[in-house]
């Protein structure tokens, strides 16, 4: 918490969220203490998204400008922050873009579309450049969007997860989480700008709804979100009806079981 003494002495380097007072390192924000060698900093529990190269983000198109589009990716700030997205042609085709391509932009993306992308570079003012140059990125079809604090999304090697319960999740580093039915076949030739609008079976909708409520429960109890924690929470919620997961006593019960399983996994 702010004002707590993290360490005493001069053998530490001061990082973000800390200050020095009477040769003691003191926290200036509420969060979790992180150490990288001698560097000590406090990772805030609730903070706005600060992009890093390689981050996976989920955003909504708010404006299109030829072959660039503005996305609203920021959810925990008082200002509406936009980012620019550079995109490739559908199907992964690489060629010079013509005026006809620009006029056909609306065939691929429209205002209001949700997409997934990767952070390509970060500028000095904090803005980021995104790209969708891999076929695993692109427009998102049918599913459910959950918005959480970016600080609760654990950084991993991959943020695309096909869960054994029958649904998939994209854990955006910017706090946007997309839950959708796991496709039966991966169509590598379709590109990232075609969407499946077929009706979603009731069984899949129930799984997606349960996963959504489990993520809300984990966020309420301030537990980090990653594939294992979400799956453990899903399994712990199975004895309860989907609507009952959001009851405070049920949230506490299933998250406590999830936390204990994670501790047992870590040994």
ABEGO torsion letter per residue (X at the ends): XBGBBABBEAABBBBBGBBBBGGBBBBABBEBBBBBEABBBBBBABBBBBBBBGBBBBBBBABBBEABBBBBABABBABBBBBBBBBBBBGGBBBBBBAAAAAAAAAABBBGBBBBBBBABBBAAGBBBBBAABAABEBBBBEBBBBBBAAABBBBABABBBBAAGBBBBBBAAGBBBBBBBBABBBAAAEAABBBABBBBAAAAAAAAAAAAAAAAAAAAGBBBBAAAAAAAAAAAAABBAAAAABAAAAAAAAAAAAAAAAAAAX
